[in-house]
Structures are given as structure tokens and as C-alpha cells.
Amino acid sequence: MPTPRPGAAVRGSRSGRPIMAALDLLGRRWALRVLWELRNGPHSFRALRMLCDEVSPTVLNQRLAELRESGLIVREPGAGYALSALGESLGDALAPLGAWAERWARSEKRR
């Protein structure tokens, strides 16, 4: 499957709308987890694999390639993979979702 791009048809949508491409990219298995694990700094392939509960090397390679091609992560020589400025801004955009998840978790405890 090609890396989703704004302006192009993606899984579930032929509209080319940027949000559809973003949802396709971020909805791929392990994509958000990889981005989450990179939030505090770079990690090597091996470290990412362990942090991601031993995701298969094939899937991790695919996700890293897609996230690099999308401009969300970069490979830093000697340091491994890191968020790009665009990837960091995605983290800022997802912060409200994280806050919502915390509220949801608290509400579940009260049930």
C-alpha cells in the first residue's frame, strides 16, 4: 500500500481531502505508537521495537518508512529515529485527545 498523501485517494476515501490521508496514515497498525514512543527523543530501531511490545521488524520498517516519507519523523545519524518539527506539531494536535482519554479513564473508574 502506498503512503497516504493529501490530495490523493486513500483507503476508504477518494476525495483527496488531507484529513482522510491523515486518518489513513495514523490509523495504520503501530503508527501512532511509534510516534508516541518518539515524543521524548530519538530511539534506535531496536529500542523502538522493544518499546512497541516487540512489533514485527517488517511492520516496524514499513511504518518507519511511511512516517519518514510523510515527513513526521527523521533519521538522525547515530541517534536513530526522531520526530520532525511536523511530527512534534502532530503531538501538540493530539494533546487534547490525550486529555480526553484521561477524563474517560477517570469516568470509567467511577462506574
Residue frames relative to the residue before (quaternion, step in Angstrom):
aa qw qx qy qz dx dy dz
M 1.0000 0.0000 0.0000 0.0000 0.00 0.00 0.00
P 0.4248 -0.7061 0.4939 0.2775 3.60 -0.81 0.89
T 0.5950 -0.5531 0.4447 0.3771 3.55 -1.26 0.45
P 0.4827 -0.6745 0.4699 0.3021 3.61 -0.81 0.95
R 0.0576 -0.7867 0.6146 -0.0032 3.56 -1.05 0.85
P 0.5056 -0.6122 0.4986 0.3478 3.59 -1.01 0.71
G 0.7596 0.3498 -0.2722 0.4759 3.56 -0.98 0.85
A 0.7130 0.3851 -0.2429 0.5332 3.58 1.27 -0.22
A 0.5818 -0.5545 0.4537 0.3850 3.54 -1.22 0.45
V 0.0806 -0.7785 0.6219 0.0256 3.57 -1.09 0.78
R 0.7122 -0.4061 0.3162 0.4774 3.55 -1.29 0.07
G 0.8402 0.1972 -0.1547 0.4808 3.56 -0.83 0.98
S 0.8022 0.1491 -0.0926 0.5707 3.62 1.22 -0.04
R 0.2033 -0.7732 0.5910 0.1075 3.52 -0.98 0.89
S 0.4550 0.7493 -0.4020 0.2646 3.58 1.32 -0.08
G 0.3603 -0.7394 0.4952 0.2798 3.60 1.06 -0.66
R 0.4059 0.7164 -0.4822 0.2993 3.58 1.24 0.11
P 0.5732 -0.6291 0.4038 0.3356 3.60 -0.93 0.88
I 0.6377 0.5325 -0.3480 0.4344 3.62 0.92 -0.76
M 0.6335 0.5249 -0.3379 0.4572 3.60 1.03 -0.69
A 0.6427 0.5007 -0.3211 0.4828 3.60 1.00 -0.77
A 0.6516 0.5127 -0.3186 0.4594 3.60 0.96 -0.85
L 0.6653 0.4970 -0.3104 0.4626 3.58 0.92 -0.85
D 0.6326 0.5152 -0.3363 0.4704 3.58 1.01 -0.74
L 0.6751 0.4935 -0.3002 0.4589 3.60 0.84 -0.95
L 0.7435 0.4232 -0.2335 0.4621 3.58 0.72 -1.06
G 0.6446 0.5288 -0.3158 0.4529 3.57 1.21 -0.41
R 0.5063 0.6414 -0.4322 0.3814 3.56 1.23 -0.09
R 0.6398 -0.5691 0.3723 0.3579 3.51 -1.06 0.89
W 0.8621 0.1228 -0.1578 0.4656 3.54 -0.92 1.08
A 0.4644 0.7011 -0.4549 0.2929 3.64 1.16 -0.22
L 0.7088 0.4397 -0.2744 0.4785 3.59 0.74 -0.98
R 0.6216 0.5439 -0.3505 0.4416 3.58 1.02 -0.70
V 0.6354 0.5140 -0.3317 0.4713 3.59 0.96 -0.81
L 0.6606 0.4997 -0.3077 0.4682 3.58 0.89 -0.90
W 0.6297 0.5367 -0.3257 0.4574 3.58 1.01 -0.82
E 0.6954 0.4829 -0.2834 0.4504 3.59 0.84 -0.92
L 0.6786 0.4743 -0.2897 0.4802 3.60 1.18 -0.44
R 0.4249 0.7522 -0.4370 0.2504 3.60 1.26 -0.12
N 0.7645 0.3586 -0.2017 0.4963 3.62 1.04 -0.63
G 0.7900 -0.2461 0.1379 0.5443 3.58 1.21 0.19
P 0.6983 -0.5029 0.3230 0.3938 3.56 -1.30 0.24
H 0.0820 -0.7612 0.6413 0.0513 3.50 -1.34 0.51
S 0.4960 -0.6241 0.5146 0.3156 3.53 -1.20 0.57
F 0.6859 -0.4494 0.3645 0.4413 3.54 -1.31 0.22
R 0.6733 0.5069 -0.2983 0.4479 3.58 0.84 -0.98
A 0.6627 0.4943 -0.3087 0.4703 3.60 0.92 -0.87
L 0.6411 0.5151 -0.3305 0.4632 3.59 0.96 -0.81
R 0.6359 0.5320 -0.3337 0.4486 3.56 0.96 -0.82
M 0.6748 0.4713 -0.2988 0.4830 3.60 0.92 -0.81
L 0.6570 0.5133 -0.3115 0.4559 3.59 0.94 -0.85
C 0.7165 0.4100 -0.2289 0.5159 3.57 1.14 -0.66
D 0.5882 -0.6308 0.3584 0.3572 3.57 1.01 0.83
E 0.6450 -0.5755 0.3032 0.4011 3.53 0.99 0.97
V 0.0303 0.7912 -0.5993 0.1183 3.55 0.83 1.07
S 0.5631 -0.6039 0.4184 0.3783 3.59 -1.02 0.65
P 0.5853 -0.5996 0.4092 0.3611 3.59 -1.05 0.71
T 0.6214 0.5533 -0.3445 0.4349 3.59 1.03 -0.74
V 0.6880 0.4657 -0.2837 0.4788 3.57 0.84 -0.96
L 0.6482 0.5142 -0.3303 0.4542 3.59 0.90 -0.83
N 0.6356 0.5183 -0.3288 0.4682 3.60 0.96 -0.80
Q 0.6446 0.5185 -0.3204 0.4615 3.59 0.97 -0.84
R 0.6825 0.4857 -0.2956 0.4593 3.58 0.83 -0.94
L 0.6492 0.5118 -0.3246 0.4597 3.57 0.92 -0.87
A 0.6427 0.5149 -0.3229 0.4664 3.60 0.97 -0.81
E 0.6723 0.4921 -0.2985 0.4654 3.60 0.89 -0.90
L 0.6825 0.4844 -0.2922 0.4628 3.58 0.90 -0.89
R 0.6234 0.5058 -0.3346 0.4934 3.60 1.12 -0.62
E 0.6660 0.5054 -0.3022 0.4579 3.57 0.89 -0.94
S 0.6838 0.4736 -0.2733 0.4831 3.58 1.12 -0.66
G 0.5082 -0.6852 0.3967 0.3390 3.57 1.27 -0.11
L 0.4961 0.6796 -0.4179 0.3425 3.60 1.24 0.25
I 0.7804 0.1404 -0.0996 0.6011 3.58 1.18 -0.50
V 0.1987 -0.7411 0.6268 0.1353 3.51 -1.33 0.36
R 0.3596 -0.6859 0.5779 0.2575 3.53 -1.28 0.32
E 0.1605 -0.7947 0.5825 0.0572 3.53 -0.64 1.16
P 0.4670 -0.6888 0.4709 0.2928 3.60 -0.64 1.06
G 0.8339 0.1872 -0.1690 0.4909 3.53 -0.86 1.01
A 0.7365 0.3913 -0.2269 0.5029 3.61 1.20 -0.34
G 0.5077 -0.6403 0.4332 0.3803 3.58 1.11 -0.56
Y 0.7326 -0.3841 0.3231 0.4597 3.52 -1.16 -0.71
A 0.0107 -0.7920 0.6095 -0.0345 3.55 -1.06 0.84
L 0.5702 -0.5618 0.4636 0.3800 3.53 -1.26 0.37
S 0.3723 -0.6661 0.5931 0.2567 3.54 -1.16 0.66
A 0.6943 -0.4138 0.3427 0.4789 3.59 -1.26 -0.04
L 0.6387 0.5161 -0.3214 0.4715 3.58 1.03 -0.77
G 0.6462 0.5158 -0.3102 0.4692 3.59 1.01 -0.80
E 0.6392 0.5113 -0.3229 0.4751 3.57 1.03 -0.76
S 0.6506 0.5054 -0.3245 0.4647 3.59 1.00 -0.75
L 0.5831 0.5455 -0.3744 0.4714 3.60 1.14 -0.50
G 0.6144 0.5433 -0.3411 0.4592 3.58 1.03 -0.74
D 0.6369 0.5141 -0.3189 0.4779 3.57 1.03 -0.79
A 0.6611 0.5066 -0.3042 0.4623 3.57 1.00 -0.82
L 0.7019 0.4632 -0.2640 0.4723 3.59 1.10 -0.69
A 0.4482 0.7150 -0.4431 0.3025 3.61 1.23 -0.28
P 0.6551 0.4930 -0.3448 0.4571 3.66 0.87 -0.73
L 0.6157 0.5281 -0.3504 0.4682 3.60 1.09 -0.61
G 0.6263 0.5298 -0.3267 0.4694 3.58 1.04 -0.74
A 0.6470 0.5056 -0.3117 0.4781 3.58 1.00 -0.84
W 0.6337 0.5189 -0.3247 0.4730 3.57 1.00 -0.79
A 0.6425 0.5298 -0.3246 0.4485 3.60 0.95 -0.86
E 0.6338 0.5196 -0.3280 0.4699 3.60 1.05 -0.74
R 0.6440 0.5028 -0.3214 0.4787 3.60 0.98 -0.80
W 0.6309 0.5334 -0.3228 0.4618 3.55 1.02 -0.82
A 0.6537 0.5150 -0.3115 0.4586 3.58 0.93 -0.91
R 0.6555 0.4999 -0.3177 0.4684 3.60 0.96 -0.79
S 0.6566 0.5084 -0.3172 0.4580 3.59 0.99 -0.79
E 0.6251 0.5356 -0.3370 0.4569 3.57 1.10 -0.67
K 0.6330 0.5409 -0.3285 0.4458 3.59 1.05 -0.71
R 0.6734 0.4972 -0.2886 0.4649 3.58 1.14 -0.64
R 0.5576 0.6336 -0.3848 0.3735 3.60 1.17 -0.29
